[in-house]
């Protein structure tokens, strides 16, 4: 029997399969999606910071530049998944 893909491409279907492997209930799915959402936002902010500063995290290019990274802070963002806590560069 052929499964429906609900308009998802092959890569997205692979993500669905990975998600299904760890989830036993709809609550598990919601919790996992919330974590994935927060992780995606963190990664986007990290890339944005690298673009802004002009060097990658842990690069020696930032040493003594006056514009170096200074650790991480926590921030709560609101989304369709509820409040999500993310780490970000201040």
Backbone torsions as a table, in degrees:
resi	resn	phi	psi	omega
1	UNK	NA	133.7	179.7
2	UNK	-84.5	133.4	178.6
3	UNK	-88.2	147.3	176.6
4	UNK	-77.0	147.9	-179.7
5	UNK	-107.8	-0.2	176.0
6	UNK	52.8	32.1	178.3
7	UNK	80.4	8.4	-179.9
8	UNK	-85.5	143.7	175.9
9	UNK	-80.6	178.5	-174.8
10	UNK	-59.7	-42.8	179.4
11	UNK	-65.9	-40.0	178.9
12	UNK	-66.5	-37.8	176.8
13	UNK	-64.6	-35.1	176.7
14	UNK	-64.1	-40.0	175.8
15	UNK	-62.9	-39.3	177.8
16	UNK	-61.2	-44.1	179.0
17	UNK	-62.0	-42.7	177.9
18	UNK	-63.2	-41.6	179.1
19	UNK	-63.6	-43.8	-179.1
20	UNK	-61.5	-32.9	-176.3
21	UNK	-63.4	-29.1	-176.2
22	UNK	-102.7	-6.8	-172.5
23	UNK	-112.5	135.6	179.8
24	UNK	-112.1	-13.7	-178.0
25	UNK	-145.7	169.5	177.2
26	UNK	-65.8	-31.0	175.8
27	UNK	-63.5	-39.7	176.3
28	UNK	-62.1	-40.8	-179.6
29	UNK	-64.4	-45.7	179.7
30	UNK	-61.3	-43.3	179.6
31	UNK	-63.3	-42.2	179.9
32	UNK	-66.1	-43.6	178.8
33	UNK	-62.4	-37.3	177.9
34	UNK	-63.1	-44.5	178.5
35	UNK	-65.7	-40.6	178.9
36	UNK	-65.0	-40.2	177.7
37	UNK	-60.7	-49.2	-179.4
38	UNK	-61.8	-42.9	178.7
39	UNK	-62.8	-37.7	178.3
40	UNK	-65.7	-44.0	178.3
41	UNK	-62.6	-42.7	178.7
42	UNK	-59.6	-44.8	-179.5
43	UNK	-64.4	-39.9	178.2
44	UNK	-63.2	-42.4	178.2
45	UNK	-65.4	-36.8	178.2
46	UNK	-63.1	-45.1	178.5
47	UNK	-64.0	-41.0	178.1
48	UNK	-61.2	-41.2	179.2
49	UNK	-65.3	-42.5	178.0
50	UNK	-60.7	-41.4	179.0
51	UNK	-64.9	-43.3	-178.8
52	UNK	-64.5	-45.1	-176.6
53	UNK	-81.9	-25.9	178.7
54	UNK	88.2	12.3	176.5
55	UNK	-152.9	156.7	-178.9
56	UNK	-79.6	159.9	176.7
57	UNK	-53.9	139.3	179.6
58	UNK	67.4	11.6	178.1
59	UNK	-78.5	141.9	178.5
60	UNK	-70.1	-13.6	179.3
61	UNK	-59.3	-27.1	-178.8
62	UNK	-85.0	-13.3	-178.1
63	UNK	-60.8	128.7	177.8
64	UNK	55.3	26.7	-179.5
65	UNK	-89.3	-13.2	-175.1
66	UNK	80.7	-3.4	-179.5
67	UNK	-138.1	51.5	-177.0
68	UNK	-102.4	164.8	-179.4
69	UNK	-71.1	150.7	-175.7
70	UNK	-134.0	54.9	176.0
71	UNK	79.0	-163.0	-176.9
72	UNK	-130.5	153.1	172.2
73	UNK	-124.5	175.1	177.3
74	UNK	-112.1	146.7	179.4
75	UNK	-142.9	143.8	175.7
76	UNK	-104.8	126.9	177.4
77	UNK	-115.2	148.7	177.8
78	UNK	-98.0	138.2	-179.9
79	UNK	-146.9	-179.8	174.9
80	UNK	-63.2	-18.6	178.4
81	UNK	-90.5	3.5	-176.0
82	UNK	98.8	-167.8	178.5
83	UNK	-74.3	132.6	179.4
84	UNK	-123.9	133.9	176.4
85	UNK	-94.4	130.5	178.7
86	UNK	-125.3	158.1	171.6
87	UNK	-97.0	143.3	179.6
88	UNK	-150.6	158.0	174.2
89	UNK	-78.7	129.9	180.0
90	UNK	-70.1	NA	NA
